[in-house]
Amino acid sequence: MKILAISGSLRKVSSNTVLLRAAIKLTPPGVEMTLYDALGDIPPFNPDLDDLDNGVAPPSVLALRAALQAVDAVLISSPEYAHGVSGVLKNALDWLVGSGEFSGKPTALINASPRSQHAHASLMEVLRTISFTDVMEGLLTVPLAGRKVDEDSLAADPDVAPVILKTIQALMQAAQAQASSDAPA
Ligand SMILES: Cc1cc2nc3c(=O)[nH]c(=O)nc-3n(C[C@H](O)[C@H](O)[C@H](O)COP(=O)(O)O)c2cc1C
């Protein structure tokens, strides 16, 4: 089973990215989780540049779509900026509305800051809208913003690791259920 982890932050020392790196460390055997690291290459969404009928779009967008097609599930962690979803993440999601890679794709949202309520709710709504399936949320009670954290200590943190693990397990179950419902009768 394959999971694509997407961080909504471009910062080198992003707490959301570190959280996803910890998730990669905690991934159980049989699951391969990779971090998508090209969010900064996605151009501003412009429907004029998106020829869905002929599969023509900017190369970075086609690469993101291919990366999503290749996985069974998606795990997202994103910061909140000005009570909204990070612009780079929302921009990337806009490119995926028409092409449909999120359609029926089990998706879970975790969050490195319990303060980010507005962005979290908004991102849940966007993801539900484009995935047409239940979006799962793993809510951390420990704020990571401002803390010096690395993926090893997070993966061993008794407040953080169980939330990540439970989220991955829920994603795995949802992906298995999706695969069975997609299989020919
Ligand atoms: C311009 C700016 C606006 C922000 N606005 C909010 C906000 O509205 N609510 C909030 O909880 N945090 C806000 N923050 C804090 C970030 O969400 C927080 O620093 C987060 O950890 C950044 O994620 P990262 O470590 O993954 O880059 C803001 C930070 C910046 C730089």
The ligand as a MOL file (V3000), in Angstrom:
LIG
                    3D

  0  0  0     0  0            999 V3000
M  V30 BEGIN CTAB
M  V30 COUNTS 31 33 0 0 0
M  V30 BEGIN ATOM
M  V30 1 C 2.1620 35.1540 7.7820 0
M  V30 2 C 1.7690 34.1760 8.8630 0
M  V30 3 C 0.4510 34.0950 9.2480 0
M  V30 4 C 0.0670 33.1710 10.2390 0
M  V30 5 N -1.2470 33.1060 10.6000 0
M  V30 6 C -1.6240 32.2050 11.5250 0
M  V30 7 C -2.9870 32.0840 11.9000 0
M  V30 8 O -3.8670 32.7740 11.4000 0
M  V30 9 N -3.3120 31.1490 12.8270 0
M  V30 10 C -2.3720 30.3260 13.4130 0
M  V30 11 O -2.7240 29.4910 14.2460 0
M  V30 12 N -1.0570 30.4320 13.0730 0
M  V30 13 C -0.6790 31.3360 12.1550 0
M  V30 14 N 0.6470 31.4370 11.8120 0
M  V30 15 C 1.5960 30.5310 12.4290 0
M  V30 16 C 1.9070 29.3350 11.5410 0
M  V30 17 O 0.7590 28.6190 11.2070 0
M  V30 18 C 2.8640 28.4420 12.3010 0
M  V30 19 O 4.0760 29.1440 12.4650 0
M  V30 20 C 3.1070 27.1150 11.6340 0
M  V30 21 O 3.7960 26.3030 12.5350 0
M  V30 22 C 3.9350 27.2140 10.3980 0
M  V30 23 O 4.0180 25.8980 9.8850 0
M  V30 24 P 5.4120 25.2450 9.4890 0
M  V30 25 O 6.2420 25.1620 10.7550 0
M  V30 26 O 5.0350 23.8940 8.9710 0
M  V30 27 O 6.0390 26.1020 8.4490 0
M  V30 28 C 1.0330 32.3360 10.8320 0
M  V30 29 C 2.3760 32.4310 10.4180 0
M  V30 30 C 2.7290 33.3320 9.4500 0
M  V30 31 C 4.1730 33.4040 9.0050 0
M  V30 END ATOM
M  V30 BEGIN BOND
M  V30 1 1 1 2
M  V30 2 1 2 3
M  V30 3 2 2 30
M  V30 4 2 3 4
M  V30 5 1 4 5
M  V30 6 1 4 28
M  V30 7 2 5 6
M  V30 8 1 6 7
M  V30 9 1 6 13
M  V30 10 2 7 8
M  V30 11 1 7 9
M  V30 12 1 9 10
M  V30 13 2 10 11
M  V30 14 1 10 12
M  V30 15 2 12 13
M  V30 16 1 13 14
M  V30 17 1 14 15
M  V30 18 1 14 28
M  V30 19 1 15 16
M  V30 20 1 16 17
M  V30 21 1 16 18
M  V30 22 1 18 19
M  V30 23 1 18 20
M  V30 24 1 20 21
M  V30 25 1 20 22
M  V30 26 1 22 23
M  V30 27 1 23 24
M  V30 28 2 24 25
M  V30 29 1 24 26
M  V30 30 1 24 27
M  V30 31 2 28 29
M  V30 32 1 29 30
M  V30 33 1 30 31
M  V30 END BOND
M  V30 END CTAB
M  END
